[in-house]
Protein backbone atom coordinates (compact mmCIF):
# COMPACT_ATOMS: atom_id res chain seq x y z
CA UNK A 1 0.00 0.00 0.00
CA UNK A 2 1.27 3.48 -0.86
CA UNK A 3 1.65 6.08 1.82
CA UNK A 4 -0.19 9.36 1.26
CA UNK A 5 2.97 11.28 0.33
CA UNK A 6 3.90 8.78 -2.40
CA UNK A 7 0.33 8.75 -3.71
CA UNK A 8 0.30 12.57 -3.91
CA UNK A 9 3.54 12.53 -5.91
CA UNK A 10 2.15 9.95 -8.36
CA UNK A 11 -1.02 11.99 -8.72
CA UNK A 12 0.92 15.21 -9.30
CA UNK A 13 3.09 13.52 -11.93
CA UNK A 14 -0.06 12.18 -13.59
CA UNK A 15 -1.77 15.58 -13.61
CA UNK A 16 1.29 17.23 -15.15
CA UNK A 17 1.62 14.49 -17.77
CA UNK A 18 -2.06 14.76 -18.71
CA UNK A 19 -1.95 18.55 -18.96
CA UNK A 20 1.19 18.53 -21.11
CA UNK A 21 -0.23 15.74 -23.30
CA UNK A 22 -3.36 17.78 -24.04
CA UNK A 23 -1.35 20.95 -24.67
CA UNK A 24 1.02 19.34 -27.17
CA UNK A 25 -1.87 17.56 -28.87
CA UNK A 26 -3.24 20.97 -29.77
CA UNK A 27 0.13 22.46 -30.77
CA UNK A 28 1.73 19.77 -32.95
CA UNK A 29 1.57 20.63 -36.63
CA UNK A 30 2.82 19.35 -39.97
CA UNK A 31 6.19 20.90 -40.72
CA UNK A 32 7.00 21.41 -37.02
CA UNK A 33 10.49 20.35 -35.96
CA UNK A 34 10.57 17.30 -33.70
CA UNK A 35 13.19 19.06 -31.59
CA UNK A 36 10.73 21.91 -30.96
CA UNK A 37 8.09 19.42 -29.80
CA UNK A 38 10.57 17.76 -27.43
CA UNK A 39 11.76 21.10 -26.06
CA UNK A 40 8.19 22.31 -25.56
CA UNK A 41 7.13 19.14 -23.73
CA UNK A 42 10.17 19.00 -21.46
CA UNK A 43 10.03 22.72 -20.61
CA UNK A 44 6.28 22.53 -19.87
CA UNK A 45 6.86 19.59 -17.53
CA UNK A 46 9.45 21.62 -15.61
CA UNK A 47 7.27 24.74 -15.52
CA UNK A 48 4.49 22.72 -13.89
CA UNK A 49 6.71 21.37 -11.12
CA UNK A 50 7.87 18.02 -12.51
CA UNK A 51 10.90 16.67 -14.31
CA UNK A 52 11.01 14.60 -17.50
CA UNK A 53 11.14 10.91 -16.58
CA UNK A 54 12.78 10.24 -19.95
CA UNK A 55 13.43 12.30 -23.09
CA UNK A 56 10.25 13.18 -24.97
CA UNK A 57 9.77 10.67 -27.79
CA UNK A 58 8.19 11.62 -31.11
CA UNK A 59 7.55 8.65 -33.38
CA UNK A 60 6.43 9.35 -36.93
CA UNK A 61 4.61 6.95 -39.26
CA UNK A 62 6.39 3.58 -39.28
CA UNK A 63 8.68 4.40 -36.35
CA UNK A 64 6.89 2.43 -33.63
CA UNK A 65 8.42 4.15 -30.62
CA UNK A 66 11.25 5.95 -28.87
CA UNK A 67 12.61 8.45 -31.38
CA UNK A 68 13.87 11.55 -29.65
CA UNK A 69 15.48 14.53 -31.29
CA UNK A 70 19.19 15.08 -30.90
CA UNK A 71 20.63 18.59 -30.52
CA UNK A 72 20.34 20.50 -33.83
CA UNK A 73 18.02 17.81 -35.27
CA UNK A 74 16.14 19.23 -38.26
CA UNK A 75 13.62 16.40 -38.65
CA UNK A 76 10.11 17.79 -39.13
CA UNK A 77 6.67 16.26 -39.09
CA UNK A 78 5.81 15.37 -42.68
CA UNK A 79 2.49 16.16 -44.31
CA UNK A 80 -0.18 13.45 -44.04
CA UNK A 81 1.61 11.65 -41.23
CA UNK A 82 0.64 10.01 -37.98
CA UNK A 83 2.69 11.02 -34.94
CA UNK A 84 2.94 9.54 -31.44
CA UNK A 85 4.26 11.82 -28.71
CA UNK A 86 5.37 9.91 -25.61
CA UNK A 87 5.68 11.87 -22.36
CA UNK A 88 7.10 10.83 -19.01
CA UNK A 89 6.98 12.93 -15.85
CA UNK A 90 8.48 12.27 -12.46
CA UNK A 91 8.00 14.02 -9.15
CA UNK A 92 10.77 12.97 -6.78
CA UNK A 93 11.11 9.70 -8.69
CA UNK A 94 7.38 8.87 -8.82
CA UNK A 95 6.61 8.42 -12.52
CA UNK A 96 3.64 8.96 -14.82
CA UNK A 97 3.90 7.90 -18.47
CA UNK A 98 1.43 8.83 -21.20
CA UNK A 99 1.26 9.34 -24.93
CA UNK A 100 -0.95 10.92 -27.55
CA UNK A 101 -1.30 10.17 -31.23
CA UNK A 102 -1.84 13.11 -33.54
CA UNK A 103 -3.10 12.25 -37.00
CA UNK A 104 -2.64 14.49 -40.04
CA UNK A 105 -3.97 11.89 -42.48
CA UNK A 106 -7.67 10.98 -42.57
CA UNK A 107 -6.75 7.51 -43.86
CA UNK A 108 -5.20 6.72 -40.44
CA UNK A 109 -7.98 8.14 -38.21
CA UNK A 110 -9.53 4.70 -37.70
CA UNK A 111 -6.22 3.48 -36.29
CA UNK A 112 -6.20 6.32 -33.75
CA UNK A 113 -9.85 5.73 -32.80
CA UNK A 114 -9.25 1.99 -32.37
CA UNK A 115 -6.24 2.60 -30.10
CA UNK A 116 -8.28 5.04 -28.01
CA UNK A 117 -11.12 2.50 -27.69
CA UNK A 118 -8.64 -0.19 -26.60
CA UNK A 119 -7.26 2.17 -23.95
CA UNK A 120 -10.76 2.89 -22.65
CA UNK A 121 -11.42 -0.85 -22.33
CA UNK A 122 -8.07 -1.36 -20.59
CA UNK A 123 -8.76 1.35 -18.02
CA UNK A 124 -12.32 0.13 -17.41
CA UNK A 125 -11.36 -3.51 -16.70
CA UNK A 126 -8.09 -3.04 -14.84
CA UNK A 127 -8.31 -4.22 -11.24
CA UNK A 128 -6.22 -6.11 -8.71
CA UNK A 129 -6.10 -9.85 -9.42
CA UNK A 130 -6.91 -9.59 -13.14
CA UNK A 131 -4.66 -11.99 -15.02
CA UNK A 132 -2.47 -10.53 -17.74
CA UNK A 133 -3.81 -13.04 -20.27
CA UNK A 134 -7.43 -12.02 -19.57
CA UNK A 135 -6.46 -8.37 -19.67
CA UNK A 136 -4.61 -8.75 -22.99
CA UNK A 137 -7.41 -10.76 -24.59
CA UNK A 138 -10.05 -8.17 -23.70
CA UNK A 139 -7.94 -5.27 -24.95
CA UNK A 140 -7.06 -7.11 -28.17
CA UNK A 141 -10.74 -7.88 -28.83
ABEGO torsion letter per residue (X at the ends): XBBAAAAAAAAAAAAAAAAAAAAAAAABBBGBBAAAAAAAAAAAAAAAGBBBABBBBBBBEABABGBBBBBGBABBBBBGBBBBBBBBBBBGGBBBBBBBBBBABAAAAAAAAAAAAAAAAAAAABBBGBBAAAAAAAAAX
